[in-house]
Amino acid sequence: MLLKKPFLLSFLLAILLSMHAAVYAASNFVLKDMSGKKHTLSQYKGKWVIVNYWATWCPPCLEEVPDLVALYDSRKNKDLMIIGAAFDYQNAKEVSDYVNDMLISYPIVLGDDETMKQIGFSDVLPTSYIFNPRGELVKTKHGLVTKQYLEAILAHEK
């Protein structure tokens, strides 16, 4: 029994540390957008931050873009930052063309494994990570989001 307790304690400690590391990583992310600008969660303290994973071939992603653009454009100078992270793309031009065609006004990151390590892993597109103005992850939404859905979360968590 003596051997099992230290192992169990070590195991539990490892789990707690990995959970803390995941929260710590998201709370300190550094993402570089396609124009070369760096975005950190801490620089948006006092604002809601939504990191939206998407792909150019994804129909629900295409459907949610107008709502994300409308929400961002109406609140970007007040209390909101949206960062799009494109995944599963062939090259930067494909993403850039899509961004231009869809009139996406919020910053876009070329997502990769490092992005997922910092924000969170998802095998579903779209996925949105929603951080409150204190920088805390309050919601991970797999699947389509709407402006109404996001506004309800932003209003509820004030």
Secondary structure, DSSP 4 states (H G I P E B T S, - for coil): -TTHHHHHHHHHHHHHHHHHHHHHHHHT-EEEBTTS-EEESGGGTTSEEEEEEE-TT-HHHHHHHHHHHHHHHHHTTTTEEEEEEE-S-S-HHHHHHHHHHTT--S-EEE--HHHHHHH---SSSSEEEEE-TTS-EEEEEES---HHHHHHHHHHT-
